[in-house]
C-alpha cells in the first residue's frame, strides 16, 4: 500500500518537467499539497490544472529569487530538491558560462533551498524531510559530464553534512542517485546509440529509469515509513552501480 501524505505540504523544485513534475503528480495522488517551483510559467499552469498544486515561478539561478520563493512557500513538511540542468562540455572544452549554469542550479540553488527550509523548520520547533536528487554521474565518470558530476557529488557531500547538523532538530536529509532517466534532458544526452548502448548493457534490469520510478522511490524516503533513514544516498539505477 502506498504511503499516505494526506495533509502534508511538500515543496518540489524543478517541478515543471521530468522527475520534479512526476513527484508533484505522485504527491497529489497521495493526498499531499505540492508547492511546485519552476522557472517556466506555462509548465506550472498546466501542472496546477492537472494536480491542483500551488505554484511559484522563480529562476533559482538568482540567489535572492530562490530565497524569496522559499519564503513564499512558507512552512512545509518536506522539500524535494529536483531542479537540475546540464551543459555537455569535456574537460578541455569547459566554459565559465557552462560551469556557472550547472553549479548554480544543481548545487548552489539546492543548498539555498535546503537552508531556507531548515531555518523555517528549526524556528517552528523542528521536524521535516529534505530529499536531494543527485545522479550516478557523481559515482562514475561519463564523457562531457565533468561539471555535472562535480555538482552532484558535491550535493551528496552536502547531504551528509545536512543530516549531521539537522538531525538534532528532527530533520531527516537523504539523497537519491538515479541512472539515466527518460527526461527531456536525458534524451538529449543519451539519444546517440554510441552513448546509449554501452550504458544499457551495464543495467541488470535491462532498461533506463522512467520518471515515475524515481518519484516513487523519492516518496518512499520522504514518508513516515523511513523514520531512521538519514544521511543516505539511494541509487535508483537498475543495479548499475552494483556490477
N, C-alpha and C positions, 0 to 999 in steps of 0.2 A: 504494500500500500504506500502511495506517495506521501511524503511528509506534508503536513498542513502548515501553511503560512498565513492562515486567517488572522487578520488584524495587524500584520506586520507591515512596516514601511521600509522598503529596500531601495537604495539609490543604485542605479546602474549607469556607469559612464560608457561612452561609445555605444549608446543604445540604438542608434539609428539603423545599423546594419549588423550582419554577421552574428557572432556569438552574443554580443550585447543585446541585440534585438530578440534573439532566441531566449535569453534569460528573462527579459520582460514578459514575453509571451508565456513562458513556463510559470513564472511567479504569479501572473494574473490568473492562470488556470488553477493555481493552488491557493487562491484567496488573498494574496498579498496586494498591497498598493505599491506599485513600482513608480519610482521617480526617475524618469528617463532623461539623461543628459546627453545631448549630442549637438553637433555644430549645424547640421542641415535641418532647417525648419520643416521642409516637406516630408522628410523621413519621420520626424517627430509627430507631425499631424496625422500621417497615415497610421502610425503605431498607436496613437491615442484613440483614433477612430476604431481600431481593431480591438484594443485591450482595455480601454478606459484608464490608461496610466496617466499620471501627471507628467508634464514635460517642462524642461528648461533648456533653452538654446544657449550654448556657450562654446567659445573656442578655447579649449583647455591649454593651448599653447601660450595663452595670455595668463600669467600667474594671478593677476588681480581678478580676471574673469572667472578663473577656476575657484578662487576663494568666494567670490560673490555667488556663484552657482551653488556651492555647498551651503552657504548661508541661506539661500532661498529654499533649498530642500528642507531645512530645519532638522530637528532631532529625529533621527531614524534608527531602526533596529539593525540595519546592515548596509554595507557598501560593497558593491562588486566593481572593481577597477578593471574595466574591459576596454577602454579607449586605447587604440593602438594603430600604428602605421609602420610602413617600411619604405625605404629607398634603397633599391638594389644597386650597391656600389661595392666594388672589390677594394681590397686593402690599398692598392695603388691608385684607385680612382676616387677614393673618399673625398667629398667636398665639405666645406664648412656648413653649407646650407643643408646638406643631407644629414650631417651629424646633429645639427641643432633641431631639425624637424623630428628625427626619430627619438633622440634622447629627451626632447622636450615633451612629447606626447607619451611615450612608453614608460619613462621613468619619472621625470620631474613632476608631471601632472598627477601621476598616481600617488606620489609621495605627498603632494599638497592636499589632494582629496582625502587621503588617509589621515593626514594631520588634522584637517578641519573636522572630519567625522569623529576622530578620537577626542579632540578637545571638547566637542559638544557632548559626547557620551560621558566623559570624566566629570564635566560640570553638572551633569544630570545624575551622577551617582554611579556611573559605570555600566558595564554590560554592553553587548553588541558584538557584531562579527564583521571582519574585513576579509575580503577574498580578492587576491591579486591574480590576474591572468598573465602567465608568463609563456614559456614555449620550450620545446625540446631543443630549440636553437641555442638556448643557454647552456646545454649539456653536450652538444655535438657541433662540430664545425661544418657549416654549409657555405658554399661559394656565394660571394656577394652579400653575405649577411653579417659582416663584421660589427657594424654599429648596432644592428638589431639584436645580435647575440649579446653584446655588451649591455644593452638596455634591459634585456630580460634576465640575464644573470645578475645584474645589479638589483633588480626588483626582488629576486629571490633572496639575496642577501639582506635587503631591507625588510623583507617579510619576517625573517628570523629575529632581527632586532626589534621590530614592532611587537612580535609575540612575547619577547622577553620583557620589554618595558611596559606593555599594556596589559599583560596577564594579571598583574596585581589589581587592576581595575576591572577585572572580569571581562575583558575584551579579547576574543579569540581572533587570530590572524593566520590565514593559510594562503597557499597559492596552488594553482593548477598549471601544469605544463602540457598543453595539447600538442599533438603532432600536427601535420598538415591538416587543416580543417577547411571544408569547402565553402569558404567565404569569397567575396569578390577579390580581396587582397591576395588570397592564396591562389586563386585561379590565374592571376597574372604571373605569379612567381613560379607556378608548377605546371603550366599548360604545355610546355615543351616536353615531348616524350623522353628526350635525353636526360632531363632532370627528374621527371616523374617516375619512369620505370625502375631505375636503381633504388629509389626510395620505397616504392611499393613492395618490392620483393623483401625488404627488411621489416615488414609489418606482419607478424604472425597471424593477425586477424584478417589479413588479405585485403584491407581497404584503408583509406584515409577516414578521418572523423567527419561526421556531419555536425552542424552547429547544435543540433538538439542533443547529441551525445555529450557535448561539452557542458551545455546548460544544465542538464540533469545531474551531472557529476558535481557541478558547482553548487547546486541546491542541496545535494547530499551533505556537503561540508558546511553549508550555511545554516542547516536546520538543527533542531534540538536533539537529533539522534547522534550528534558528534560532539558531545559536551566537553570531552577531554582531548580533542584534536586541535592543536595549535602549534604554529611554527613548522607545519608540514608542507611539503611540495608533492602534490599528487600528479603523476604522469597520466595523461589521458591520451595514450599513444598506441593502443592496439598491440602493446608489447615491444615497441621499437627499442626502448632503452634497456630492455631485459635481455636482448640477444645480440 
